[in-house]
Amino acid sequence: MTSRAKFWLSFLFLVLVAVVYLGASGMTWTDIQNLGTPRNALIIEGEDIRIPLPEDSDGRVLPVVEATTSGAYSFMFMDGDTPVLWDPCRPIHYVINPTGAPPGGEALIRQAIASVSEATGLSFYPEGLTSEVASFDRALIQEDVYGERFVPFIIGWSTETDLPELQGSVAGLGGSSSVPGAFGDQRFLQGGVVVLDAPDLAKMMSTEEGRALALAVIMHEIGHVVGLGHVDDALELMNPSNSNVKGWGPGDLQGLALAGAGACQGIGDPE
Ligand SMILES: [Zn+2]
Protein backbone atom coordinates (compact mmCIF):
# COMPACT_ATOMS: atom_id res chain seq x y z
CA MET A 1 0.00 0.00 0.00
CA THR A 2 1.32 3.46 -0.83
CA SER A 3 1.69 5.95 1.97
CA ARG A 4 -0.98 8.05 0.28
CA ALA A 5 -3.47 5.17 0.40
CA LYS A 6 -2.51 4.55 4.01
CA PHE A 7 -3.22 8.17 4.78
CA TRP A 8 -6.69 8.03 3.24
CA LEU A 9 -7.45 4.74 4.95
CA SER A 10 -6.55 6.10 8.38
CA PHE A 11 -8.43 9.30 7.57
CA LEU A 12 -11.54 7.25 6.70
CA PHE A 13 -11.06 5.31 9.92
CA LEU A 14 -10.96 8.55 11.92
CA VAL A 15 -14.12 9.81 10.23
CA LEU A 16 -15.89 6.54 11.02
CA VAL A 17 -14.75 6.72 14.63
CA ALA A 18 -16.03 10.30 14.80
CA VAL A 19 -19.42 9.30 13.35
CA VAL A 20 -19.73 6.38 15.76
CA TYR A 21 -18.71 8.64 18.61
CA LEU A 22 -21.32 11.26 17.64
CA GLY A 23 -23.98 8.56 17.53
CA ALA A 24 -22.95 7.19 20.91
CA SER A 25 -22.69 10.60 22.56
CA GLY A 26 -26.13 11.64 21.29
CA MET A 27 -24.67 14.68 19.54
CA THR A 28 -26.67 16.02 16.65
CA TRP A 29 -26.04 18.09 13.56
CA THR A 30 -27.10 21.21 15.47
CA ASP A 31 -24.41 20.48 18.06
CA ILE A 32 -21.84 20.24 15.29
CA GLN A 33 -22.99 23.57 13.81
CA ASN A 34 -22.56 25.03 17.28
CA LEU A 35 -19.22 23.30 17.87
CA GLY A 36 -17.15 25.29 20.32
CA THR A 37 -20.30 26.45 22.13
CA PRO A 38 -21.20 23.55 24.39
CA ARG A 39 -24.88 22.70 24.74
CA ASN A 40 -26.27 24.11 27.99
CA ALA A 41 -27.16 21.56 30.62
CA LEU A 42 -29.53 21.25 33.54
CA ILE A 43 -28.84 19.23 36.65
CA ILE A 44 -31.84 16.98 37.23
CA GLU A 45 -31.68 14.63 40.22
CA GLY A 46 -27.90 14.98 40.36
CA GLU A 47 -27.50 14.15 36.67
CA ASP A 48 -26.21 16.53 34.00
CA ILE A 49 -28.93 16.63 31.32
CA ARG A 50 -28.27 18.53 28.12
CA ILE A 51 -30.97 21.07 27.22
CA PRO A 52 -33.19 19.54 24.51
CA LEU A 53 -33.03 21.17 21.09
CA PRO A 54 -36.14 23.15 20.14
CA GLU A 55 -38.53 21.93 17.44
CA ASP A 56 -37.83 23.12 13.90
CA SER A 57 -39.43 26.46 13.14
CA ASP A 58 -39.76 28.97 10.30
CA GLY A 59 -40.68 31.83 12.59
CA ARG A 60 -43.59 32.86 14.78
CA VAL A 61 -46.52 30.45 14.84
CA LEU A 62 -49.07 33.27 15.34
CA PRO A 63 -48.71 37.00 14.61
CA VAL A 64 -47.54 39.43 17.30
CA VAL A 65 -50.41 40.98 19.28
CA GLU A 66 -50.15 44.74 19.54
CA ALA A 67 -51.20 46.04 22.96
CA THR A 68 -53.90 48.70 22.67
CA THR A 69 -54.38 49.23 26.41
CA SER A 70 -52.01 50.01 29.26
CA GLY A 71 -52.01 49.43 32.98
CA ALA A 72 -50.31 47.44 35.71
CA TYR A 73 -48.53 44.20 34.88
CA SER A 74 -45.45 42.37 36.10
CA PHE A 75 -43.35 39.37 35.13
CA MET A 76 -42.47 36.36 37.27
CA PHE A 77 -38.87 36.06 36.03
CA MET A 78 -36.56 38.85 34.90
CA ASP A 79 -33.17 38.33 33.27
CA GLY A 80 -31.68 41.78 33.87
CA ASP A 81 -34.22 44.16 32.29
CA THR A 82 -35.77 41.50 30.05
CA PRO A 83 -38.65 39.26 31.11
CA VAL A 84 -38.15 35.52 30.68
CA LEU A 85 -40.80 34.35 28.19
CA TRP A 86 -41.93 31.44 26.04
CA ASP A 87 -40.41 31.03 22.58
CA PRO A 88 -43.21 32.33 20.27
CA CYS A 89 -41.78 30.37 17.31
CA ARG A 90 -42.90 27.04 18.79
CA PRO A 91 -46.33 26.01 20.02
CA ILE A 92 -46.69 25.46 23.76
CA HIS A 93 -47.59 21.78 24.01
CA TYR A 94 -50.03 21.00 26.78
CA VAL A 95 -51.64 17.99 28.44
CA ILE A 96 -54.63 17.75 30.78
CA ASN A 97 -55.02 15.29 33.64
CA PRO A 98 -58.81 14.88 33.89
CA THR A 99 -58.73 13.04 37.26
CA GLY A 100 -61.05 14.73 39.73
CA ALA A 101 -62.29 17.35 37.25
CA PRO A 102 -65.75 18.81 37.90
CA PRO A 103 -68.25 18.39 35.01
CA GLY A 104 -67.48 21.01 32.37
CA GLY A 105 -63.98 21.54 33.77
CA GLU A 106 -62.16 20.56 30.61
CA ALA A 107 -64.27 22.89 28.45
CA LEU A 108 -63.40 25.74 30.81
CA ILE A 109 -59.67 24.93 30.52
CA ARG A 110 -59.86 24.98 26.71
CA GLN A 111 -61.72 28.31 26.84
CA ALA A 112 -59.07 29.82 29.15
CA ILE A 113 -56.26 28.60 26.89
CA ALA A 114 -57.97 30.12 23.83
CA SER A 115 -58.25 33.44 25.67
CA VAL A 116 -54.56 33.45 26.67
CA SER A 117 -53.55 32.47 23.14
CA GLU A 118 -55.59 35.32 21.65
CA ALA A 119 -54.17 37.89 24.07
CA THR A 120 -50.53 36.76 23.74
CA GLY A 121 -50.19 35.55 20.16
CA LEU A 122 -48.72 32.35 21.62
CA SER A 123 -49.90 29.10 20.08
CA PHE A 124 -50.98 26.17 22.28
CA TYR A 125 -50.88 22.62 20.97
CA PRO A 126 -53.15 20.07 22.69
CA GLU A 127 -51.41 16.72 23.20
CA GLY A 128 -54.43 15.18 24.87
CA LEU A 129 -54.89 13.65 28.29
CA THR A 130 -52.20 12.42 30.66
CA SER A 131 -51.99 10.37 33.83
CA GLU A 132 -49.05 12.44 35.09
CA VAL A 133 -50.12 14.14 38.33
CA ALA A 134 -49.86 17.94 37.97
CA SER A 135 -47.28 18.99 40.55
CA PHE A 136 -44.72 21.74 41.01
CA ASP A 137 -42.12 19.07 41.85
CA ARG A 138 -42.29 17.52 38.37
CA ALA A 139 -39.03 16.84 36.53
CA LEU A 140 -38.60 19.14 33.51
CA ILE A 141 -37.47 16.25 31.34
CA GLN A 142 -39.26 12.90 31.60
CA GLU A 143 -37.87 10.86 28.75
CA ASP A 144 -39.93 7.76 29.60
CA VAL A 145 -43.19 9.69 29.37
CA TYR A 146 -42.62 12.48 26.83
CA GLY A 147 -39.33 11.64 25.05
CA GLU A 148 -36.16 13.68 24.75
CA ARG A 149 -37.62 17.17 25.13
CA PHE A 150 -39.03 19.44 27.82
CA VAL A 151 -42.23 18.20 29.42
CA PRO A 152 -45.43 19.80 28.10
CA PHE A 153 -47.42 22.30 30.16
CA ILE A 154 -49.75 20.28 32.42
CA ILE A 155 -53.13 21.22 33.89
CA GLY A 156 -54.72 19.09 36.58
CA TRP A 157 -57.10 19.10 39.52
CA SER A 158 -56.51 18.64 43.22
CA THR A 159 -58.02 19.30 46.65
CA GLU A 160 -56.97 21.06 49.86
CA THR A 161 -56.34 17.68 51.43
CA ASP A 162 -53.95 16.52 48.71
CA LEU A 163 -52.30 19.91 48.20
CA PRO A 164 -52.29 22.11 51.34
CA GLU A 165 -51.26 25.17 49.26
CA LEU A 166 -54.88 25.18 48.00
CA GLN A 167 -56.26 25.78 51.50
CA GLY A 168 -58.71 28.58 52.18
CA SER A 169 -59.78 30.79 49.29
CA VAL A 170 -56.96 29.65 46.96
CA ALA A 171 -58.69 28.22 43.89
CA GLY A 172 -55.62 27.48 41.78
CA LEU A 173 -51.87 27.67 41.40
CA GLY A 174 -49.82 28.24 38.27
CA GLY A 175 -46.31 28.85 36.99
CA SER A 176 -43.51 27.85 34.63
CA SER A 177 -39.77 27.28 34.93
CA SER A 178 -37.07 29.63 33.64
CA VAL A 179 -34.36 27.62 31.87
CA PRO A 180 -31.55 28.42 29.44
CA GLY A 181 -31.98 27.69 25.74
CA ALA A 182 -29.94 24.88 24.17
CA PHE A 183 -27.16 27.37 23.31
CA GLY A 184 -26.22 30.83 24.52
CA ASP A 185 -27.35 32.91 27.47
CA GLN A 186 -31.00 33.58 26.61
CA ARG A 187 -33.48 32.03 29.06
CA PHE A 188 -36.95 30.76 28.18
CA LEU A 189 -40.01 29.54 30.02
CA GLN A 190 -40.58 25.79 29.89
CA GLY A 191 -42.69 23.15 31.57
CA GLY A 192 -45.64 24.96 33.09
CA VAL A 193 -48.06 23.69 35.72
CA VAL A 194 -51.60 24.68 36.69
CA VAL A 195 -53.28 22.91 39.61
CA LEU A 196 -56.95 23.77 40.15
CA ASP A 197 -58.94 23.28 43.34
CA ALA A 198 -61.68 20.93 42.11
CA PRO A 199 -64.17 21.41 44.99
CA ASP A 200 -63.74 25.23 44.93
CA LEU A 201 -64.28 25.43 41.18
CA ALA A 202 -67.14 22.90 41.18
CA LYS A 203 -68.95 25.08 43.72
CA MET A 204 -68.37 28.23 41.61
CA MET A 205 -69.50 26.51 38.41
CA SER A 206 -72.99 25.79 39.77
CA THR A 207 -74.20 29.23 38.61
CA GLU A 208 -73.67 31.06 35.33
CA GLU A 209 -71.93 33.99 37.03
CA GLY A 210 -69.81 31.60 39.04
CA ARG A 211 -68.82 29.76 35.87
CA ALA A 212 -67.41 33.04 34.50
CA LEU A 213 -65.47 33.48 37.75
CA ALA A 214 -64.11 29.92 37.54
CA LEU A 215 -62.99 30.65 33.98
CA ALA A 216 -61.27 33.80 35.26
CA VAL A 217 -59.42 31.73 37.89
CA ILE A 218 -58.05 29.42 35.19
CA MET A 219 -57.13 32.41 32.98
CA HIS A 220 -55.24 33.94 35.95
CA GLU A 221 -53.26 30.73 36.50
CA ILE A 222 -52.39 30.38 32.81
CA GLY A 223 -51.39 34.06 32.96
CA HIS A 224 -48.69 32.92 35.42
CA VAL A 225 -47.70 30.09 33.08
CA VAL A 226 -47.02 32.60 30.27
CA GLY A 227 -44.88 34.62 32.67
CA LEU A 228 -47.13 37.22 34.32
CA GLY A 229 -46.75 37.96 38.03
CA HIS A 230 -49.20 39.58 40.43
CA VAL A 231 -50.17 43.27 40.49
CA ASP A 232 -51.75 45.40 43.23
CA ASP A 233 -54.41 46.95 40.97
CA ALA A 234 -57.69 45.23 41.94
CA LEU A 235 -59.19 45.85 38.47
CA GLU A 236 -56.65 43.52 36.85
CA LEU A 237 -57.17 39.77 36.70
CA MET A 238 -53.54 39.29 37.78
CA ASN A 239 -54.39 40.77 41.20
CA PRO A 240 -53.74 37.94 43.69
CA SER A 241 -57.18 38.04 45.33
CA ASN A 242 -59.80 38.20 42.63
CA SER A 243 -62.94 39.77 44.02
CA ASN A 244 -65.14 39.93 40.95
CA VAL A 245 -62.97 40.47 37.87
CA LYS A 246 -64.15 38.17 35.08
CA GLY A 247 -61.97 39.28 32.19
CA TRP A 248 -58.55 40.67 31.37
CA GLY A 249 -57.93 44.24 32.57
CA PRO A 250 -55.99 46.85 30.57
CA GLY A 251 -52.67 46.04 32.27
CA ASP A 252 -53.25 42.29 31.91
CA LEU A 253 -53.73 42.72 28.15
CA GLN A 254 -50.61 44.87 27.85
CA GLY A 255 -48.58 42.32 29.82
CA LEU A 256 -49.98 39.37 27.85
CA ALA A 257 -49.13 41.05 24.52
CA LEU A 258 -45.55 41.53 25.76
CA ALA A 259 -45.45 37.96 27.09
CA GLY A 260 -46.07 36.73 23.54
CA ALA A 261 -43.45 38.95 21.94
CA GLY A 262 -40.28 37.31 23.25
CA ALA A 263 -37.28 36.13 21.25
CA CYS A 264 -37.22 32.86 19.34
CA GLN A 265 -34.69 30.23 20.13
CA GLY A 266 -32.09 29.88 17.40
CA ILE A 267 -33.88 32.26 15.06
CA GLY A 268 -33.12 35.62 16.66
CA ASP A 269 -35.81 38.19 17.19
CA PRO A 270 -39.26 37.30 15.91
CA GLU A 271 -40.24 39.22 12.82
ZN1 LIG B 1 -51.79 34.20 41.17
Boltz pocket constraint, residues with backbone or C-beta under 6 A from the ligand:
constraints:
  - pocket:
      binder: B
      contacts: [[A, 172], [A, 220], [A, 221], [A, 224], [A, 230], [A, 238], [A, 239], [A, 240]]
      max_distance: 6.0
